[in-house]
Amino acid sequence: MVTSQRGTGSRRRVALAAMLVATALAGCSSTGTLSSKFFPNEPPKQAEMSPATLREHQRILAAYGGAYNDQKLEDYISQTVDRLVAASERPDVKYRVTILNSPAINAFALPSGQLYVTRGLLALANDSAELASVLSHEMAHVTASHAAIREDQARRVALVEGVVNQVLSDPETGALALAKSKIALASFSRSQEFEADAIGVQVSAKAGFDPYGAERFLTSMGRNAELRPLSASGTDSRPLDFLSSHPSTPDRVKNAVTSARKQGEPGTGERDRDEHLADINGLVFGEDPSEGFVRGRRYLHPKLGFTFIAPEGFVLENTAQAVLGAKEGGTQAMRLDVVRVPAEQTLTDYLKSGWIGTIDEKSTDALTINGFPAATATAKGDDWMFRLYAVRFGSEVYRFIFAAKTKSAETERGFRDSINSFRRMTLTEIEGARPLRIKIVTVTPSDTIERLAARMAVTDRPLQRFLVLNGLTAGQQLKPGDEVKIVIE
């Protein structure tokens, strides 16, 4: 696998606060989440998959927003894989590539030869050699049987957990045994990753690609990790990214350079930058509006047809289970998810039905929000005060859970303004909800990095994102005629 990290200071405080809120809200969840609506499961293309592989394939599609269908890109990646297979020690292994509709930066493989690469990774790579380094790394996991071994190791850890939980009476001894088993698994996985890196660089070079592609891509990935937006969930915001499951970037870069030097000096092999940029031109960048997306404090879901604005100062995060938000300073947070409530059950009764145990039943009240039936109530935790809303929109009920360290008229007004912004999107808004895309532009004599960065349709650190997206460093000079990536609406 491949992966990405991030900011400090006040952002960490916000993440910590959001984590505490998430813990406080843990009892609020029910069987209904946004996942089935926001990340629909798509049928696999390969009917010949075994039942086990098919189940894993479907799980991956659900976790990564489904498949991203682009025949040009699929052909480009398949041709790259074919070159790598021919140069590998196992040219008999058959691979099937799926592009995942996710902005995460990741790639991974199943023991069956299923290869997965996200569109986020394709956008970050700057040439075919960088892409080949990732694909050859994942293919090495298959040929070295790492993927199969990892599955077996996972089963062993599950067995140890069962022994610890059910047999050992001494909790300290049990915890120590469990910790040792997990450390052993982590160390083994780490050695697998370094072995896959070395094999990948060797195969990539033998296939005619620049062996230093791995060094460049890993460097870009590490820089991109530092630009990650604030995670409102309070947990590690990298669970779907490559760095969350791989050794740290500095270690991998160092090992990638060592492996590359064994293959030749810098400049050896093909990079095919023009071909790569041509094939990713028009690629969706960031969130796909079909799954709902964040624009500042506003959340829009064109497919479901609703929008709302978070309270002032909130940062939103769209996850598979819910829309999460936290306020800078860590004093307020929010969650939006969806549940099925029988039509005959009133929303006030639903709020009292036990899905949150600390509700003040006397505070429940029926109301209407922009024409939609709704209800509200308050609840209290150890450290947080909660304002709850349930809104019936179509056949679904949307739950807004606002939390504040201290209840005040100002926080109540902010929460009320936010829920009152929940409304149906207009047809014009739905039609205008287009994704951001990668556009390849040619540098002119008057272009500077700053001018090109100003054309980026991103509000969060556009200059730094332009540099990282193009593998450039501050102060680097652009040459007229060069092609670079920008993000447009």
C-alpha positions in Angstrom: 0.0 0.0 0.0 1.0 3.7 -0.4 -0.2 6.6 2.3 0.1 10.4 3.6 0.3 13.5 7.8 -0.4 17.0 8.9 -0.6 20.3 10.9 0.1 21.1 14.5 -0.9 23.5 17.3 -4.5 24.7 17.3 -5.4 22.1 14.6 -4.4 19.3 17.0 -6.5 20.9 19.7 -9.5 20.9 17.3 -8.9 17.3 16.4 -8.6 16.3 20.0 -11.8 18.1 20.9 -13.6 16.5 18.0 -12.3 13.1 19.1 -13.8 13.7 22.6 -17.1 14.7 21.0 -17.0 11.7 18.8 -16.5 9.5 21.9 -19.3 11.3 23.7 -21.5 10.7 20.7 -20.5 7.1 20.2 -23.8 6.0 21.8 -25.8 8.1 19.4 -25.2 6.0 16.3 -27.7 3.5 15.0 -28.0 1.1 12.2 -28.5 3.8 9.7 -25.6 5.8 8.4 -24.8 7.9 5.4 -22.5 5.3 3.9 -25.1 3.4 1.8 -26.3 6.8 0.4 -23.0 8.6 0.0 -20.8 5.7 -1.2 -23.0 3.3 -3.2 -21.6 -0.1 -3.8 -21.0 -0.7 -7.5 -21.1 -4.2 -9.1 -17.6 -5.6 -9.9 -16.5 -5.8 -13.5 -14.8 -9.2 -13.1 -17.4 -11.9 -13.0 -14.7 -14.6 -12.7 -13.7 -13.5 -9.1 -13.8 -16.1 -6.4 -16.4 -15.5 -3.7 -13.7 -14.4 -1.2 -12.1 -12.0 -3.7 -15.5 -10.7 -4.8 -16.4 -9.9 -1.2 -13.2 -8.0 -0.6 -13.6 -6.2 -4.0 -17.0 -5.0 -3.0 -15.8 -3.9 0.4 -13.0 -1.9 -1.2 -15.4 -0.3 -3.7 -17.7 0.7 -0.8 -14.8 2.2 1.2 -13.3 4.1 -1.7 -16.4 5.6 -3.4 -16.8 2.9 -6.1 -15.0 2.6 -9.4 -13.8 5.5 -11.4 -14.6 4.7 -15.0 -12.3 6.3 -17.6 -11.3 4.0 -20.4 -8.3 6.2 -21.4 -6.9 6.0 -17.9 -7.6 2.3 -17.6 -5.8 1.6 -20.9 -2.8 3.7 -19.8 -2.5 1.9 -16.5 -3.0 -1.5 -18.1 -0.2 -0.8 -20.6 2.1 0.2 -17.7 1.2 -3.0 -15.8 1.9 -5.1 -18.9 5.4 -3.6 -19.2 6.1 -4.3 -15.6 4.7 -7.9 -15.7 6.9 -8.7 -18.7 10.0 -7.5 -16.8 9.1 -9.3 -13.5 10.1 -12.7 -12.4 6.5 -13.9 -12.6 5.3 -13.0 -16.1 2.6 -15.7 -15.7 0.7 -13.7 -13.0 -2.4 -12.0 -14.3 -3.4 -8.6 -12.9 -6.7 -6.7 -13.1 -6.7 -2.9 -12.4 -9.5 -1.0 -10.8 -9.3 2.8 -10.5 -11.1 3.9 -7.3 -13.2 7.1 -7.2 -11.4 8.5 -4.2 -9.2 11.6 -3.5 -7.2 9.5 -1.1 -3.7 8.7 -2.2 -3.4 4.9 -2.2 -2.8 1.8 -4.1 -2.9 -1.8 -3.0 -3.2 -5.4 -4.2 -5.1 -8.6 -3.3 -3.5 -12.0 -3.4 -5.6 -12.8 -6.5 -3.8 -10.1 -8.5 -6.5 -7.4 -8.2 -4.7 -4.1 -8.3 -6.3 -0.9 -7.0 -5.2 2.7 -7.6 -7.1 5.8 -6.5 -7.6 8.8 -8.8 -6.0 10.9 -6.0 -2.8 9.0 -6.5 -3.0 9.4 -10.3 -3.4 13.2 -9.8 -0.4 13.5 -7.6 2.0 11.5 -9.8 3.8 13.6 -12.4 5.1 11.0 -14.9 4.8 7.3 -15.9 7.9 6.3 -14.0 6.3 7.5 -10.7 3.1 5.6 -11.5 5.2 2.5 -12.4 7.0 2.7 -9.1 3.7 2.4 -7.2 2.3 -0.3 -9.4 5.5 -2.4 -9.3 5.5 -2.0 -5.5 2.0 -3.4 -5.2 2.8 -6.2 -7.7 5.7 -7.2 -5.6 3.3 -7.8 -2.7 1.5 -10.3 -4.9 4.6 -12.1 -6.3 6.3 -12.2 -2.9 3.0 -13.6 -1.4 2.9 -10.7 1.1 -0.8 -10.2 0.6 -1.6 -13.8 1.4 0.8 -13.8 4.3 -0.7 -10.7 5.7 -4.2 -12.3 5.6 -2.8 -15.3 7.5 -1.1 -13.0 10.1 -4.4 -11.2 10.6 -6.1 -14.5 11.3 -3.4 -15.3 13.9 -3.8 -12.0 15.6 -7.5 -12.6 15.8 -6.8 -15.9 17.4 -4.5 -14.4 20.0 -7.2 -11.8 20.8 -9.7 -14.6 21.3 -7.3 -16.3 23.7 -6.6 -13.1 25.6 -10.3 -12.2 25.9 -11.7 -15.6 26.7 -9.0 -17.7 28.4 -6.4 -15.6 30.2 -7.6 -14.5 33.6 -4.8 -12.0 34.3 -5.7 -8.8 32.3 -2.1 -7.5 32.5 -0.6 -10.7 31.2 -3.3 -10.8 28.5 -2.6 -7.2 27.4 1.1 -7.9 27.2 0.6 -11.0 25.1 -1.7 -9.1 22.8 0.6 -6.2 22.5 3.5 -8.5 21.6 1.5 -10.2 18.9 0.6 -6.9 17.3 4.1 -5.6 17.5 5.3 -8.7 15.7 2.7 -8.2 13.0 3.7 -4.6 12.6 7.4 -5.4 12.3 6.7 -8.1 9.8 4.5 -5.8 7.7 7.2 -3.1 7.7 9.8 -5.5 6.4 7.4 -6.6 3.7 7.0 -2.9 2.6 10.8 -2.4 2.3 11.1 -5.6 0.4 8.3 -4.6 -2.0 10.0 -1.2 -2.5 13.3 -2.9 -3.5 11.6 -5.4 -5.8 9.5 -2.6 -7.3 12.4 -0.3 -8.2 14.3 -3.2 -9.8 11.3 -4.3 -11.9 10.4 -0.8 -12.9 14.0 -0.2 -14.1 14.1 -3.5 -15.9 10.9 -2.4 -17.7 12.6 0.7 -18.9 11.2 3.2 -16.5 13.3 5.8 -14.6 14.2 4.0 -11.3 14.1 7.3 -9.4 10.4 7.6 -10.0 9.8 6.0 -6.5 12.0 8.7 -4.9 10.1 11.5 -6.6 6.7 10.2 -5.8 7.4 9.4 -2.2 8.8 12.9 -1.7 5.6 14.4 -3.2 3.5 12.2 -1.1 5.2 13.3 2.1 4.8 17.0 1.1 1.2 16.4 0.2 0.6 14.8 3.7 1.6 18.1 5.3 -1.2 19.9 3.4 -3.9 17.6 4.5 -7.0 19.6 5.6 -8.1 19.5 9.3 -9.8 16.3 10.2 -12.9 17.0 12.2 -13.3 13.4 13.3 -10.5 13.7 15.7 -9.0 10.4 14.6 -6.1 9.8 12.3 -7.3 11.4 9.1 -5.2 9.1 6.9 -7.0 5.7 7.2 -7.5 5.4 3.4 -4.1 6.8 2.5 -0.9 5.0 1.7 1.2 6.4 4.6 -1.2 5.1 7.2 -0.2 1.5 6.4 3.4 1.9 5.2 6.7 2.9 6.7 7.4 6.6 7.2 8.2 8.6 4.1 11.8 9.6 5.0 12.7 5.9 5.5 11.1 4.9 2.3 12.7 7.7 0.3 16.1 6.7 1.6 15.6 3.0 0.7 14.2 4.0 -2.7 17.3 6.0 -3.5 19.6 3.2 -2.4 17.6 0.7 -4.6 17.6 3.2 -7.6 21.4 3.7 -7.4 21.9 0.0 -8.0 20.0 0.4 -11.3 21.9 3.4 -12.6 22.5 7.1 -12.3 19.7 9.8 -12.3 18.3 10.3 -15.8 18.3 6.6 -16.6 15.1 5.2 -18.1 11.9 6.7 -19.3 9.6 9.2 -17.5 6.9 9.7 -20.2 5.8 12.9 -18.4 3.8 14.2 -21.5 1.9 10.9 -21.8 1.0 10.9 -18.1 -0.2 14.4 -18.1 -2.2 14.0 -21.2 -4.0 10.9 -19.7 -4.9 12.6 -16.4 -6.1 15.8 -18.1 -9.7 16.3 -16.9 -9.4 13.9 -14.0 -11.8 14.6 -11.1 -9.9 16.2 -8.2 -11.0 16.0 -4.6 -14.5 15.0 -3.6 -17.0 13.8 -6.2 -20.2 15.8 -5.9 -22.2 12.6 -6.6 -21.1 11.6 -3.1 -21.7 15.0 -1.4 -18.9 17.5 -1.0 -17.7 20.4 1.2 -17.2 23.9 0.0 -16.0 26.0 2.9 -18.7 25.8 5.6 -21.3 24.6 3.1 -22.1 21.0 2.5 -24.0 20.0 -0.6 -25.3 16.7 -1.8 -26.6 17.1 -5.4 -27.7 13.4 -5.6 -29.8 13.6 -2.5 -30.8 17.2 -3.2 -30.0 19.0 0.1 -27.5 21.5 1.5 -26.7 23.2 4.8 -24.2 25.6 6.2 -22.2 24.8 9.4 -21.9 27.3 12.2 -19.4 30.1 11.9 -15.8 29.0 12.4 -16.5 25.3 11.7 -14.4 23.0 9.5 -16.3 20.2 7.8 -15.2 16.7 6.9 -17.1 14.3 4.7 -16.7 10.7 5.8 -18.4 7.5 4.8 -20.5 7.3 8.0 -21.3 11.0 8.6 -20.5 14.6 7.9 -18.4 15.8 10.8 -17.5 19.3 11.9 -15.3 21.0 14.6 -14.7 24.6 15.5 -11.3 26.1 15.8 -10.4 26.1 19.4 -12.1 22.8 20.1 -15.1 24.1 22.0 -17.8 23.0 19.5 -18.5 20.1 17.2 -21.2 18.6 15.1 -22.3 15.4 13.3 -24.8 14.8 10.5 -26.0 11.3 9.6 -29.1 9.7 8.3 -31.5 7.0 9.7 -34.7 5.3 8.7 -37.6 6.2 11.0 -41.1 4.7 10.3 -43.5 7.2 8.8 -46.0 6.6 11.6 -43.4 7.5 14.3 -43.3 11.2 15.2 -39.8 12.8 15.3 -40.3 13.8 18.9 -41.0 10.2 19.8 -37.9 9.2 17.8 -35.8 11.6 19.9 -37.1 9.9 23.0 -36.6 6.4 21.7 -33.3 5.7 23.4 -30.7 6.2 20.7 -29.1 8.8 23.0 -29.4 8.0 26.7 -28.9 11.4 28.2 -31.7 13.3 26.5 -33.8 15.7 28.4 -37.3 14.5 27.4 -38.9 17.7 28.6 -36.9 19.7 26.1 -38.3 17.9 23.0 -40.2 20.1 20.7 -41.8 19.6 17.2 -41.0 22.2 14.6 -40.8 22.8 10.9 -37.5 23.6 9.0 -38.0 25.1 5.6 -41.2 23.2 5.1 -39.8 19.8 6.5 -41.1 18.2 9.6 -38.5 18.3 12.4 -38.0 18.0 16.1 -35.3 19.2 18.6 -34.2 18.3 22.1 -31.2 18.8 24.3 -28.9 16.3 26.1 -26.0 16.5 28.5 -22.8 14.5 28.7 -20.0 14.7 31.2 -18.2 17.5 29.4 -20.5 18.5 26.6 -23.9 20.0 26.1 -25.8 18.7 23.0 -28.5 20.2 20.8 -30.2 17.5 18.7 -32.3 17.9 15.6 -34.1 15.3 13.5 -35.4 16.4 10.1 -37.6 14.3 7.8 -36.5 14.9 4.2 -38.2 12.5 1.7 -38.1 9.0 3.1 -35.1 9.6 5.3 -34.5 11.4 8.6 -31.4 13.5 9.0 -29.9 13.8 12.4 -27.9 16.9 13.4 -26.0 16.6 16.6 -24.4 19.8 17.8 -22.1 19.8 20.8 -20.6 22.6 22.9 -18.4 22.7 25.9 -20.5 25.5 27.4 -24.1 26.3 26.6 -24.8 29.9 25.8 -27.3 32.0 23.8 -24.6 32.5 21.2 -23.9 28.8 20.7 -27.6 28.1 20.6 -28.1 30.8 18.0 -25.2 29.4 15.9 -26.7 25.9 16.0 -30.2 27.2 15.2 -28.9 29.2 12.2 -27.1 26.2 10.9 -30.2 23.9 11.1 -32.3 26.6 9.5 -29.9 26.6 6.5 -30.9 23.0 5.8 -32.9 23.1 2.6 -33.6 21.5 -0.7 -31.1 22.4 -3.5 -32.5 24.2 -6.5 -32.3 22.7 -9.9 -29.7 25.3 -10.9 -27.6 24.4 -7.9 -27.8 20.7 -8.7 -26.8 21.3 -12.3 -24.0 23.6 -11.3 -22.5 21.2 -8.7 -19.6 20.1 -10.8 -16.4 18.5 -9.4 -13.0 20.1 -9.5 -10.8 18.7 -12.2 -7.1 18.5 -13.2 -6.3 20.7 -16.2 -3.0 20.6 -18.0 -1.8 24.0 -19.1 1.3 25.1 -21.1 3.6 27.6 -19.4 3.8 30.9 -21.3 6.7 33.4 -21.0 4.7 35.6 -18.7 3.7 32.8 -16.3 5.1 32.5 -12.9 4.4 29.9 -10.2 2.4 32.5 -8.3 0.3 33.4 -11.3 -0.5 29.8 -12.1 -1.2 29.0 -8.5 -3.7 31.9 -8.4 -5.7 30.0 -11.1 -6.2 27.1 -8.8 -9.8 26.6 -7.8 -8.9 25.8 -4.2 -9.1 28.1 -1.2 -6.7 26.2 1.1 -3.1 27.1 0.4 -3.3 27.2 -3.4 0.4 28.1 -3.8 1.6 25.2 -1.7 -0.8 22.8 -3.4 0.3 23.9 -6.9 3.9 23.2 -5.9 3.2 19.8 -4.5 0.9 18.8 -7.3 3.6 19.5 -9.8 6.6 18.2 -7.8 8.0 21.8 -7.7 9.8 23.7 -4.9 9.5 27.3 -3.9 11.7 29.5 -6.0 12.0 27.0 -8.8 11.8 28.6 -12.3 9.3 27.5 -14.9 10.3 27.1 -18.5 8.0 28.4 -21.3 6.5 25.4 -23.1 6.5 23.2 -20.0 3.2 21.6 -19.0 1.9 21.8 -15.5 -1.3 20.8 -13.6 -3.8 23.2 -12.1 -7.2 22.6 -10.5 -10.2 24.1 -12.1 -14.0 24.0 -11.6 
